[in-house]
């Protein structure tokens, strides 16, 4: 059994950008560092550095963009992921869910 990571990260795949845009500021106001992939260059750098605890992204970004797929597969990021949440799961195809989980493993 491996130890729980010092800087745990939760990845949230959410197909609706409007929901992400509501959730990120709400979490931030409550003291939880959260950011959406692609929302700004500084947010992207913070995410890639592992400084964001809740990382939001659309399934297309998490799986479809090569640079993000490679970034989240790097050991310093991947080893810190403690949960993958598929928000609005009824909007996903089974293929996209498998791709998402395979990318993060």
Secondary structure, DSSP 8 states (H G I E B T S, - for coil): -----TT-EEEEEES-HHHHHHHHHHHHHTT--EEETTS-HHHHHHHHTT--SEEEE-HIIIII-HHHHHHHHSHHHHTTEEEEEEETGGGS-HHHHHHHHHHH-
